[in-house]
Amino acid sequence: MDPTPSRHIVERQSRMLNFRVEYRQRSIEVVLEEASTVGDIKTILETELQVPISKMQLKGWKSGDVSDSTVLRSLHLPKNNSLYVLTPDIAPLASTSQSSAQQGLSNQNYLLVISHREAQRDYSLNFPASKTIQEITLAASGISYPCHHLTVCRRSSPTLTVDQTDECTDVHMVSDSEGDDFEDAPEFGVDESEIFGMGSSSCRKSPMMPENSENEGDALLHFTAEFSRRYGDCHPVFYIGSLEAASQEAFYGKARDRKLLAIYLHNDESVLSNVFCSQMMCADSIVSYLSQNFITWAWDVTKEANKARLLTMCTRHFGSVVAQTIRTYKTDQFPLLLIVMGKRTSNEVLNVIQGNTTVDELMMRLMGAMEIFSAQQQEDIKDEDEREARELVKREQDEAYRLSLEADRKKAIRLSLEQALPPEPKEEGGEPISKLRIRTPSGEFLERLFLGSCKLQVLFDFVASKGYPSDEFKLLTTFPRKNITQLDPAWSLVEAKLFPQETLFLEAKE
């Protein structure tokens, strides 16, 4: 497959929109003008993917009401967009070398009864005939129809030396076709240990998560590192921290910033774990969708101590119902992906996705959860906006009331000071008179006559009665510049050298 995405460009004089469309292991880039329709995108994809429009579901729209006739401009889309094609009615393509008999079985289901010797357990798994062992479908693999028995056990690796102390084993599968080893697997390029994800041919020296780890963050760091070692670096971004912290991150921010919480529960004893991790959790489309819309938190329940700790955490944060739900699932039903939505009064588990699924089914269930969440989120955003608007009005009213009270208080103080001032003397009274002219910050002038024997405090009270209290304003002489408010208020105007006349100015304090 050509790793370079195909690119279709329709050139018109209009705003252009970019779409990156994921389909299974393919990525298609489409560029269209915003006057085009959703159906125009599907027409291009039909040519590129060879998938009929009637069997194609185009998902990823922010708006829930989208049809083929919807004009892109009406969706108010950003410049760059990510979409997903789902084809639940189309199974993965089988090998072209299928015989007509095999093709006749292609629409049937196989029952695989897998006996795990060490665990002394039997797993009954239903798979469609199109389910692949790497590139080979069950219908083409030659196994018995409709029921086939397989036995899984571990055998010692021949590469061990005498000095090696760790027991390193790989998985050995025995088929009931001949009563011998499943010898067809190597012909298909399949390592026996990879059949149905039962194991890895390399030694697993480390569990996915250490037992009885004291710190949840450290446990998640170990989980992420081991997940990357086993399945590669293309995987969901696992939240590093406690379940409580992950819940806070997902549920308790502003409504526009909230996300769904995806809780991935891993169990190494399940036959489905490797397939689910390598083919589902590491699929580009799933990784991208989880990263955009979910906070993903993980835990390993292989060890009973870790499982018990998880159940305690779930009971504390989500209630006993969630913990009891997890308890009902058996080992061979793991891994589990719990989709949790935060609500006003309690958190709700929208979906529990089991390990026996496909990429398309997983994507459809994630998108279904997102549709429910988006509807709730829009209500929460509306309620939050209305609440913030009410709170803003209340704050403005409270501030206006406070300012009104402050203005009334200052007005009362000015009136009290004005009434306490001595009467303005007459120039012809015979006593020494000081004529003062005071420039305000607005450029206006205050003029008044004072007795030369008046105290500076009387001058300060006069200025304060006009709205310029000495704790907010400085009273200065022009030349030389001197701060009168720093002088002793018991001094007379004569002692302060503000006699027989003086021009002063007011300046706000810093």
DALINQUI-V413171 format. One record per pair of residues at least 12 apart in sequence whose C-alpha atoms are under 7 Angstrom apart, sorted by the first residue. I is the first residue (numbers start at 1). GAP is how many residues later the second one is. Records with the same first field share a line. If there is no record, write none. Layout:
I = GAP  GAP
This chain:
5 = 22  23  24
6 = 22  23
7 = 21  22  23
8 = 21  22  23
9 = 21  22  23
10 = 21  22
12 = 21
14 = 19
15 = 18  19
16 = 15  16  17  18
17 = 14  15  16  17  62  63
18 = 12  13  14  61  62  63
19 = 12  61  62  63  64
20 = 61  62  63
21 = 61  62  63  64
22 = 61  62  63  263
23 = 61  62  63
34 = 38  39
35 = 36  37  38
36 = 35  36
37 = 31  32  33  34  35
38 = 29  30  31  32  33  34
39 = 29  30
55 = 32  34
56 = 29  30  31
57 = 28  29  30
58 = 25  26  27  28
59 = 24  25  26
60 = 22  23  24
86 = 274
87 = 273
88 = 272
91 = 39
92 = 38
94 = 36  42  43
95 = 41
98 = 42
102 = 37  38
105 = 24  34
106 = 23  24  33
107 = 22
108 = 20  21
109 = 17  18  19  20
110 = 16  17  18  19  35  36  37
111 = 13  14  15  16  35  36  37
112 = 12  13  14  35  36  37
113 = 12  35  36  37
114 = 35  36  37  38
115 = 35  36  37
116 = 35  36  37
117 = 35  36
118 = 35
123 = 209
133 = 62  63
134 = 56
136 = 52
143 = 34
144 = 33
149 = 26  27
150 = 23  24  25  26
151 = 22  23  24
152 = 19  20  21  22
153 = 18  19  20
154 = 15  16  17  18
155 = 14  15  16  17
156 = 12  13  14
157 = 12  13
168 = 35
169 = 34
170 = 23  30  31
171 = 21  22  27  28
172 = 20  21
173 = 19
196 = 79
197 = 74  75  76  77  78
198 = 73  76
199 = 75
208 = 15  18  19  92
209 = 13  14  91
211 = 92  94  95
212 = 93  94
216 = 25  26
217 = 23  24  25
220 = 20  21
221 = 19
224 = 14
231 = 47
234 = 48
235 = 46  47  52
236 = 45  51  54  55
237 = 54  59
238 = 58  59  60
239 = 56  57  58
244 = 73
246 = 49  51
247 = 14
250 = 45
251 = 91
255 = 122  125  126
256 = 125
259 = 34  35  36
260 = 33  34  35  79  80  81
261 = 33  34  35  78  79  80
262 = 32  33  34  35  75  76  77  78
263 = 33  34  35  74  75  76
264 = 33  34  35  72  73  74
265 = 33  34  35  36  70  71  72
266 = 33  34  35  68  69  70
267 = 33  34  35  67  68
268 = 34
269 = 33  62
270 = 61  62  64
271 = 61
272 = 62  83  84
273 = 61  62  82
276 = 79
280 = 78  79
286 = 77
311 = 12
318 = 29
333 = 21  22
334 = 20  21
335 = 19  20
336 = 16  17  18  19
337 = 15  16  17
338 = 13  14  15
339 = 12  13
341 = 32
350 = 19
414 = 50  51  52  53
415 = 50
417 = 44  48
418 = 44  47
421 = 37
424 = 25  26
425 = 24  25  26
432 = 19  20
433 = 16  17  18  19  67
434 = 15  16  17  18  64  65  66  67
435 = 13  14  15  65  66  67
436 = 12  13  65  66  67
437 = 65  66  67
438 = 65  66  67
439 = 65  66  67
440 = 65  66
441 = 65  66
452 = 40  41  42  47
453 = 39  40  41
454 = 38  39
455 = 34  35  36  37  38
456 = 33  34  35  36  37
457 = 32  33
470 = 15
472 = 36  37
473 = 33  34  35  36
474 = 32  33  34  35
475 = 29  30  31  32
476 = 28  29  30
477 = 26  27  28
478 = 25  26
